[in-house]
Amino acid sequence: MKEHVRSLEETRDLYRLYVVFKHTYEAIQRCREADLKKYDITPEQATALILLKNIGEKATPTEISGWLFRKPHTTLNLLRRMQKQGLVDMTPDSCNKHIIRIKLTEKGCEVYNHVILYTSAAHTLGFLSKKEQQQLLSLLELVKEKALEYLKLDTKTVTRLTAALMLPFSDISKTDK
């Protein structure tokens, strides 16, 4: 594929867009970190809690690794830290001792209930109208698709991760009816 040659002005405008996007993400991430600091967990641990809650007691480090787009050893280190904090239990599978099963502890379930509140998101994104939120979401989905295409990554896997992270909210809507 032939690469498009951009003018200096086009390049500057794209770079500005990138810088604003990056700073916006970093600011929102810091807000999320501040929310989670009360519970002594990181955003990555919060994501793992959400996944573990929705996968259930059959979860394995390899499975969680796939959902998080992390290398297995990185995910295992994350889970070990969570185990030390009392958020998860890791036990060998009863049929295959080479497989580790992970489940939330009572403390992990309590923290999970706070994690899904997303207080910072209400502050940083909640001021947008529903229409503006939908526009932003549509634009971000387009950018994400292009990035995944550039990296030659499977969009179905990312869509699966997004769906898994949305499960707590689909459960809430079911119980509210």
N, C-alpha and C positions, 0 to 999 in steps of 0.2 A: 504494500500500500504506500502510495506517495504521500509524503508529509506536506501539509499545507504551509506555505510560507506566509507569515503574518507580518504586518507592518509594526513598527515600533509602537504606534498608538494602540493597535489591537493587543499587542503583547502586554503593554502597560495596563490596559483596562482589565485583561484577564488576570494579571498578577494582583491587581488591586482587589478584584473579586475574591481571589484565592485568599489573600491576607485577611480580608474582612470575614470570610467564611471560617478560616482557621481561628481567628481571635474570638469569634462568636462561639465556636465549639468549645474552645478552651475556657471561656468565661462561664458558659453553661456547665461545663464539667466541674469547674471549681465550686459552683453553687451546689452541685450534686454532692461533691466531696464534703462540703460544709454540712449539708443535710445528714449525711451518713456518719459524720464524725461523732455525733451523739451516741451512735451504736457501735463505735470503734470498728467500722468496716469500710472497705474501699468500694468504689463503683463496680469493679470487677467481681468482688465478693457478693455484692448485691445482685448482680446479674446471675451469678452461680446459684444464689438462694432461690431466685425466681425459677430458674431452670429445674433445680432439684425439687422444688415444691410441685412443679407440674409434671415432671417425669415420674416421680414417686420413688419407692425403695429399690427399683430395678436399676437405678442410675449407676454408671461406671465412670471412672475418670476418662476413659477413652471416648465415651459418648459425650460427656460434658465438654471435652476438648474439641470435638467436632462442632458442637453448637457454638462454642466461643471463638472459633477460628484461632485457636492457640495450639502450640505444640503440646503433645501429651505430658512431657516432663514439666512444662510450665504450669499446666493445669493441675498436675499432681501436687506441685509445691503450693499452689493457691489453696487446694483442698486440705493439705496438711496444716497450713496456717489456720484455716477455718476450724479444723478439728481441735487444734490447740486452744482456740477461743471458745470451744464448746458449742459451735454452731452445727457441726455435722459429726456423724459417726461413720467410720470406714471399717468395714469388716469383710473378711474373705467370703466369697460365695460358698454356699453349702455344698454345691456339686463340683465346683472347680476352684480350688484354692489359689489359682493364678489370677482369678478375677476378683477385683475389689468392688464391693457394693457400697454405695454412699446413701445415707438418708439424713434428713434434718433431725436435729435434737429438738427438745421442747424449747430451748433458748433460740435455736435457729428459726423455729416457727414463729416465735414472738417477734424476733427481729424482722423476719419476712413481712409480718403484718404492718410494720412501720415503713419498711423499704418501698412497698408498693404505693405509698401515699404521694410520692414525688412532689413534695412541698415546693422545691425550687422550680419545678416545671410550671407550677401554677403561677409563680411570680414572674418567671422569665418568658413564658409563652402564653400564659392565660389572658394577657391583656389584648391579644389579637382576637378579632372577631372569628366566628366559626368559618366564614368564607375565607378570611386571610389565612387561618390555620390550614384549611384545605389547599389553598394555593401554594403555600410554603411546602406542605407535604408533597404535593404533586411535583414541584420543582426539585425538591431534594431526592425524590424517587428517581427522577430522570438523571440527575447527576450521579446518583449511586449506580444506576444501570450502566452508565458510560464508564465509570471507574472500574466496575467489575469486568466489563467488556475489555477494557485496556489491560487489565491484569489477567485476562483469560480465566476468570473464575466463574463457576456455575451460579447463575442467578437463583436457581431453585433452592440451593443450600441456604443462601442469604434470606430468601423469602421464608424458608422454614424456620430460621432463627428468629426473624421478626415475628412470625406467627406464635412461636413458643413464648416469646417475651410479652406478647399481648394476652396470653391465656389468663393471667390473673384478672384482667378486666372483662374478658368474656364470661368468666365465672361470676364476677360481681353483677353483671347485667342479668345473668340467668337467675341469681338469687334475689334480685330486686323486683322481679316480676311477680 
